[in-house]
Amino acid sequence: MKVVVLNGSTGADKDGSDALSERIAALLERRGSDVQAYTLRECKLAHCVGCFACWIESPGLCKTDDASQEIARAVVRADVAVIVTPITFGGFSSAAPASSGAVGWPWAAGSRSAVTSSRMLRERARPSRP
């Protein structure tokens, strides 16, 4: 099973996100999963500038050259994506929104839009059939 672990901790691991991400990855690897882990604060991720190139020019792909494309490919190819983020003011950490564009779906577990967008990305990742 392919698993992507996205660590949304902003630093100073007072919230335990770094330790939790590492434990989850280690456990899944021991059980035979192929795990790719990303600590989002260490990735070069640009914020969205609202150019809409990802909608008009290259659907689903940001024109900014950063780690978002690598992360998006990993999420699309994964069977499971694990998102670890501290709860900050009732929501996700500030590292998470920068990567939400990268993975192409909102940071709402189980939301209909998350499932729909994830399916759309999977369809784009598949080779076209004749």
Secondary structure as GFF3:
##gff-version 3
##sequence-region A 1 130
A	DSSP	beta_strand	2	7	.	.	.	ID=ss1
A	DSSP	alpha_helix	17	30	.	.	.	ID=ss2
A	DSSP	beta_strand	34	39	.	.	.	ID=ss3
A	DSSP	three_ten_helix	40	42	.	.	.	ID=ss4
A	DSSP	alpha_helix	53	56	.	.	.	ID=ss5
A	DSSP	alpha_helix	68	77	.	.	.	ID=ss6
A	DSSP	beta_strand	80	84	.	.	.	ID=ss7
A	DSSP	alpha_helix	95	103	.	.	.	ID=ss8
A	DSSP	alpha_helix	112	125	.	.	.	ID=ss9
###
